[in-house]
Amino acid sequence: GWCGGGIYFATSAEATKTKAIGPDSHKGFLLEATVDVGLVKFMPVTCDRGLTGQKVQSEGYDSVSFDPGDGQEYIIYSNSRILSVKQIPM
């Protein structure tokens, strides 16, 4: 991903329509998650493909956020920050 190997979240179900754009996108289901993003580092539109959880934490942050041009995304680097998940029919 644009911000390295993390778990990426959109801020709404509607926003995922422009974010999941691969050839097999929009064929499965949506996951609604409650996520503890902690202290967020806001990045420019290009983000940093070299980011890792360790790098983000060494700078005092828990997660990253950026807007690639189609809406804000939040990235976490540890699944322990996911507090709950439920499947939403599409």
C-alpha contacts under 8 A as a table, 3 or more apart, distances in Angstrom:
res1	aa1	res2	aa2	distance
1	G	4	G	5.15
1	G	5	G	6.11
1	G	6	G	7.47
1	G	49	R	6.45
2	W	46	T	6.77
2	W	47	C	5.84
2	W	48	D	6.11
2	W	49	R	4.95
3	C	6	G	7.33
3	C	47	C	5.36
3	C	48	D	4.86
3	C	49	R	4.59
3	C	50	G	6.86
3	C	51	L	5.71
3	C	64	V	7.73
3	C	75	I	7.48
4	G	48	D	6.62
4	G	49	R	4.23
4	G	50	G	5.21
4	G	51	L	4.73
4	G	52	T	6.08
5	G	49	R	7.80
5	G	51	L	7.28
5	G	52	T	6.51
5	G	77	Y	7.34
6	G	52	T	7.39
6	G	53	G	7.69
6	G	75	I	5.91
6	G	76	I	5.63
6	G	77	Y	4.67
6	G	78	S	7.59
7	I	75	I	5.44
7	I	76	I	5.33
7	I	77	Y	6.16
7	I	78	S	7.74
7	I	79	N	7.68
8	Y	73	E	6.67
8	Y	74	Y	5.82
8	Y	75	I	4.56
8	Y	76	I	6.78
9	F	73	E	5.54
9	F	74	Y	5.15
9	F	75	I	6.26
10	A	13	A	7.44
10	A	15	A	6.11
10	A	16	T	6.17
10	A	19	K	7.93
10	A	71	G	7.65
10	A	72	Q	6.60
10	A	73	E	4.88
10	A	74	Y	6.60
11	T	15	A	6.70
11	T	72	Q	6.82
11	T	73	E	6.70
11	T	74	Y	7.90
12	S	15	A	5.26
12	S	16	T	6.94
13	A	16	T	5.51
13	A	17	K	7.54
13	A	30	L	7.55
14	E	17	K	5.83
15	A	18	T	6.09
15	A	19	K	6.77
15	A	70	D	7.72
15	A	71	G	6.81
16	T	19	K	4.85
16	T	20	A	5.76
17	K	20	A	6.01
17	K	21	I	7.40
17	K	26	H	7.70
18	T	21	I	6.34
18	T	70	D	6.80
19	K	70	D	7.50
20	A	25	S	5.58
20	A	26	H	7.14
21	I	24	D	7.92
21	I	25	S	5.69
21	I	26	H	7.97
22	G	25	S	5.14
24	D	27	K	6.29
25	S	28	G	7.38
26	H	29	F	7.40
28	G	90	M	7.62
29	F	87	Q	6.83
29	F	88	I	6.36
29	F	89	P	5.78
29	F	90	M	5.65
30	L	87	Q	5.89
30	L	88	I	5.11
30	L	89	P	6.56
30	L	90	M	6.55
31	L	85	V	6.41
31	L	86	K	5.65
31	L	87	Q	4.70
31	L	88	I	5.88
32	E	85	V	5.60
32	E	86	K	5.31
32	E	87	Q	6.29
32	E	88	I	6.67
33	A	82	I	6.86
33	A	83	L	7.32
33	A	84	S	5.51
33	A	85	V	4.35
33	A	86	K	6.53
34	T	82	I	6.10
34	T	83	L	5.36
34	T	84	S	5.15
34	T	85	V	6.53
35	V	81	R	5.69
35	V	82	I	4.50
35	V	83	L	5.48
35	V	84	S	7.25
36	D	81	R	5.12
36	D	82	I	6.37
36	D	83	L	6.80
37	V	40	V	6.50
37	V	62	D	6.33
37	V	63	S	5.61
37	V	74	Y	7.73
37	V	76	I	6.84
37	V	81	R	6.80
38	G	61	Y	7.41
38	G	62	D	5.29
38	G	63	S	6.67
39	L	60	G	7.78
39	L	61	Y	5.09
39	L	62	D	5.20
39	L	63	S	6.45
40	V	61	Y	5.84
40	V	62	D	6.08
40	V	63	S	4.92
40	V	64	V	5.23
40	V	65	S	6.55
41	K	61	Y	6.07
41	K	62	D	7.77
41	K	63	S	6.25
41	K	64	V	4.69
41	K	65	S	6.20
42	F	64	V	5.85
42	F	65	S	4.89
42	F	66	F	5.88
43	M	46	T	7.73
43	M	47	C	5.30
43	M	64	V	6.96
43	M	65	S	6.08
43	M	66	F	5.09
44	P	47	C	5.28
44	P	66	F	6.13
44	P	67	D	7.35
45	V	66	F	6.07
45	V	67	D	5.52
45	V	68	P	4.84
45	V	69	G	7.06
46	T	68	P	6.79
47	C	66	F	6.60
48	D	51	L	5.77
51	L	55	K	6.17
51	L	56	V	6.79
52	T	55	K	5.15
52	T	56	V	6.20
52	T	77	Y	6.84
53	G	56	V	5.17
53	G	57	Q	6.05
53	G	62	D	7.82
53	G	63	S	7.93
53	G	76	I	7.54
53	G	77	Y	4.76
53	G	78	S	7.13
54	Q	57	Q	5.16
54	Q	58	S	6.04
55	K	58	S	5.12
55	K	59	E	6.58
56	V	59	E	5.37
56	V	60	G	6.75
56	V	61	Y	5.46
56	V	62	D	6.54
56	V	63	S	6.91
56	V	64	V	7.72
57	Q	60	G	4.97
57	Q	61	Y	4.97
57	Q	62	D	5.82
58	S	61	Y	7.38
61	Y	64	V	7.67
62	D	76	I	7.09
63	S	74	Y	7.09
63	S	75	I	5.67
63	S	76	I	4.82
63	S	77	Y	6.97
64	V	74	Y	5.79
64	V	75	I	5.14
64	V	76	I	6.71
65	S	72	Q	6.81
65	S	73	E	5.48
65	S	74	Y	4.41
65	S	75	I	6.10
66	F	72	Q	5.64
66	F	73	E	5.56
66	F	74	Y	6.85
67	D	70	D	6.58
67	D	71	G	5.25
67	D	72	Q	4.33
67	D	73	E	6.03
68	P	71	G	6.78
68	P	72	Q	7.35
76	I	79	N	7.43
76	I	81	R	7.19
78	S	81	R	6.02
79	N	82	I	5.49
80	S	83	L	7.34
82	I	85	V	7.47
